[in-house]
Amino acid sequence: MTRYFIFLTGLLLTAVIFITNYKPDTYLIGWDNLQTDLNPILGIKRAFFGVWQEYQSFGLLGGLSHSADLIRAIFILILSFILPNHLVRFLFHNLMILVGFMGTARFCQDFNTSGKKNFTPILGGIFYILNYGTIQILGLPWEAFSIFFAFLPWQIWIFLKILNQSSVSRKDLLLLFIINLLATPQAYIQTLFLSYFLILIALWFGVFLKNFNTVFLKKSLEIFVVIISVNLFWILPQIYFLETSSYIVREAKANVLSTDDLIYINKDKGDLLSFIKLEGFYNELRESNQKLIFDVWRKHLQTFPMIISPFLLFGISILGFLFIKFRLTFFSVWLLIAFALLSATPPFSLFHELLKQNNFLSQVFRSPFTKFIIPHAFFLSFFFSVGIDKIIEFFSKVKRFRLYFPLLILSLIFITYFPAFSQNFFSPLTKVKIPGEYFSLFEYFKHQDKNKRIALLPDYTYWGWFAHNWGYNGSGFLWYGIEQPIV
């Protein structure tokens, strides 16, 4: 299968998702978001000077890795010169879908050597996009998660590519540097980088057990030095924050009231059934009017044959895992993902009970679904492509089976996840028209003293969550369009 054909397939699929989900004259806005498209130059300025957040209240040391967003903020500025303002964020998230598809297909092609000449890399890429885990995370798009989705396949691909070579070339180290640099905005949520790093450690351990020698250790050191070095510009400020201000996160009223609840709603989906269906607590999320956000998906997946197809697709992934070439390597990382997601399933549940005893770790890992569902979807997609290939190989003597079986599986995927093509890949909740008065407000404050502060009154809630009667429901957006600090 040529890479040119794979790219065209990914481009076509992404275009179909774009066309079937775009709602004219609306912004992709709401829930958690980084709405820097409202003032791209301001977004770059805040990322560049991201350690001290002057624009938030009376100024504070950034608890999130605002500096990590610099690469994305620059890209958003470039898009803003090309596209109408309301299309910028919508296109960005669709581009991340395409990048994730290409990375998964490339990984499937390079690490499943017997599947290079058939459709299985494409099927792996399609399954990575159209599985319920991805749908839940990208359905309420937040930039860090979309970038994590896009670049995780490429980060793992280059990591294992170098690790399994006899020597390290400068070209590969440069590629490792570029891929990890482009992926740095995922670390806006620091625990996503932590998840990525733990996955690398698990993969490294699996390879280490077969390649224990000084050359391997030297090569491993080079890889990790490059990855850490690329991320130092946001890691160092975060170390300072943890050293001086981490208690603020633990003691914040919103966190004190919500952390235990979040742990328990994650635990509610920590069973084997949810693990197989890639279902998390997002499945139970509600709008401010108490309507289920994923209600369309819930109803669709409860009909026949959709109710059994996730089990069939998971079964093919298990088959692929059993026949995979680097089984020990991938077993170690799958075990890590199982530890993270199976919080209500013994013996993994014991690990989560221990985490709860530590205030810091319970805060960091209070929502394992959002940190590990994308890696879970990625590795399942790879195993899935291998499983399809092995089934084709087994029935190779059956006439035309190589053509018709992949088409049958492709049809099953599209039927199972059909709502993705009916305005429900991105939740309708996040597609709203911003009233023109807000843009007049942004323009007004451009001509006011930048050193003054704005107070939003009445300040009726400490949750930092806003529901407007014109349809917006989320963590707020005013400060992305206004330079003056908002109290």
Secondary structure as UniProt FT lines:
FT   HELIX           3..21
FT   TURN            24..25
FT   STRAND          27..28
FT   HELIX           36..38
FT   HELIX           40..48
FT   STRAND          52..53
FT   TURN            54..55
FT   TURN            57..58
FT   STRAND          60..61
FT   HELIX           66..69
FT   HELIX           70..82
FT   HELIX           85..111
FT   HELIX           113..115
FT   TURN            116..117
FT   HELIX           120..129
FT   HELIX           132..139
FT   HELIX           143..163
FT   HELIX           170..182
FT   HELIX           184..188
FT   HELIX           190..208
FT   TURN            209..210
FT   HELIX           214..251
FT   HELIX           253..268
FT   HELIX           272..277
FT   HELIX           281..284
FT   TURN            288..289
FT   TURN            293..294
FT   HELIX           295..301
FT   TURN            304..308
FT   HELIX           309..322
FT   TURN            325..326
FT   HELIX           327..341
FT   TURN            343..344
FT   TURN            346..347
FT   HELIX           348..355
FT   TURN            356..357
FT   HELIX           359..364
FT   HELIX           368..394
FT   TURN            395..397
FT   TURN            399..400
FT   HELIX           401..416
FT   HELIX           418..421
FT   TURN            422..424
FT   HELIX           428..430
FT   STRAND          431..432
FT   HELIX           436..446
FT   TURN            450..451
FT   STRAND          466..467
FT   TURN            469..470
FT   STRAND          473..474
FT   HELIX           478..481
//
